[in-house]
């Protein structure tokens, strides 16, 4: 899976969204969809027009469900989840129920990993300030050990560029390869904390070789 931060993966251009709709929006309302696509110049306008018509909204939502049911990879699944959130009204009741069911379907069948987190974050009302609460909730639900909790929390906060929070968890885990790939960002955020984490004296800075 191509793991990207939430900001990176959700930052889509209107061109990318239109191409997605043209590729996956075949069927009964295809012409209506094309007419709306041609009249819209940004994603917000496109979303408003698609959700203004209840019949088109339901048809599009059903398309998303079918696409997600037939995914063959996490990358493909994340793409559909991102587009679904961009195009379907966030308070659309069938969407809320579907996301809730899918959230627990995944949690009940998969171990919590960075790849699984990348899917789950699209099934909640994502807020950086609520991430800690979200991670704790899943680890309690899954009866995950304290070490595993700190490790996955470190990975998630590093991925999302929440370095202050990551440094709160990193002292409790082994600084392994899954964390080392973020070391440039960790160092740039706080050289002092980085050296403290690795137990390295500041005199040894010149001996380090960062990836």
LINLINKA-V226934 format. One line per field, one symbol per residue. phi: phi as a letter, one per 40 degrees, with the letter a starting at -180 (. if undefined). psi: psi as a letter, one per 40 degrees, with the letter a starting at -180 (. if undefined). burial: I if it has 9 or more other ideal C-beta (glycine too) atoms within 8 Angstrom, else O. A space follows every 10 residues. Layout:
# LINLINKA-V226934
phi=???
psi=???
burial=???
This chain:
# LINLINKA-V226934
phi=.ccbcdcccc cbcccccccc cccbcchdbd ccccccdccb bacccccccc ccbccccccc ccccdccccb cbacccccdc ccccccbbdc bcddcdcccc ccdcccdcbb ccbcccdccc ccbbccadcb cdccccdccc ccfccccccc ccccccccdc gcccccccbd ccbccccccc cbccccccca ddccccccgb ccccdcccbc c
psi=hghiidddde giiddddddd dddefiadfd ddddddddei eidddddddd edhddddddd ddddddddde ieiddddddd dddddddhhd ehdddddddd ddddddddei ihiddddddd deeighhdee dddddddddd defiiddddd ddddddddde fgddddeddd eeihgadddd eedddddddg dddddddefh ideedeeihi .
burial=OOOOOOOOII OIOIOOIIOI IIOOIOOOII OIIIOIIOOI OOIOIIIOII IOIOOIIIII IOIIIOIIOO IOOIOIIIII IIIIIIIIOO OIOOIIOIII OIIOOIIOOO OIOIIIIIII IIIIOOOOOI IOOIIIOIIO OIOIOOOIII IIIIIIIIII OIIOIIIOII OOIOOOOOII OIIOIIIOII OOIIIOIOOO OOOOIOOOOO O
